[in-house]
Amino acid sequence: MNQYIFLQRIQGPAMLLTFGVCALLDQWDILNFGRSWPLYLIVLGVIKLAQRAALATAAPPPGYPQGYPGYGGYQPAAAPASPAATSTALVPTDSSIQTNDSGDGR
């Protein structure tokens, strides 16, 4: 199983376990609920850091290119073609403008 998916699946149970331990410590008058909120942030932060580390080392899913951002590093795409190399011009050039030689000004 992918390590990122595993960490994502245990995030809820880890937070529930942390809540249960804090409730037990509150019953034993060791830690009050009002002072336990940093513990939730620490547990959530550690899990998120582990997910990021797992995502950085994971192989891209099928159908994605090898240089997909977030999977083993980002490899930029090839540089776009220069405007002179494109065949369709949005602005007409001087050679494509037809002149009227009849002299009537149209």
N, C-alpha and C positions, 0 to 999 in steps of 0.2 A: 504494500500500500504506500502511496505517496506520503511523505512525511508531513507536507503542508496540510493535506486533507486530514491526517491523523490529529495534528495540532488544532485544526479548526473544529474537529469533532469533540475534543476533550475540553474546549474552552468553557462550555456551559457547566459540565460536571466539576471542573476545577473551581469555578466561581461558587457553585453550590457547596462544595466541600469547604471552601474558605468561609462561607457564611455559617456553616454548621460548626466549624471550629471556633469562630468568633462567638456564636451563641453559647457554646459550651464554656468558653472562657468567661463570658458574662455571667453565667450561672455560678461559676466558682469565684466570682468577684475578683478576677485577675485582670480582665480587660473590659472596659465599658463599651457598649455599642457606639456611643458618641465619639470614641477615640479609635475605632477600628476602621474607619473609612480609608486611611492611607494604605492599609493592608490590601484592600480590594484593588486599589490603583496599582500597587506593586505587582500583585499576581496577574492582573490584566496586562500590564506593561511587559512582564517577562514572557507571557504567552505570545503577545504581539511581536516582540523581538525574535522569538523562536520561529514564528511563522514567516517573518521577513527573511531570516537566514535560510530557512528551508526553501522558500520561493526562489531565492537567488541561486541556489545550487541545483534546482530541479530542471529536468529536461522539459522542453516545450511540449504542450499537448499535441496530439496528432492533428495535422492540418495547418499548423502555424509554422512560419519560417524559422530557421535556426536562430536568427538574430532578433527574435521577438523580445521587446523590452521586458525585463523582469525575470527572464529565464536565462541564466548564465551570462548576463551582461548584455549591454546594448551595442549593436553594430549598426551604424547609420546606413541608410539606403544609398544607392548610387546617386551621384549628382544629376540633377535634371538636365535635359538637353538644352543647348543654348537656343535663344529665340531665332537666330539665323538658320538653325538646322530644321526648324519646323516648316512644313509645307503650306500650312494655311496661315495667311496673313490677315489680321483683323483691320489693319489700316492699309489702304491702297498705296502702292508705290507710284512713283512718277511714270514708270514704264507701263503701268496698267491703266492709266488715265487716258481715255481717248479724246482727241481734240477734234473740234469741228472746223474744217477748212472751208466751209461754204461762205464765211464772211458775214453771215447775218446775225452773229452774236448769240446763237443758241448753244 
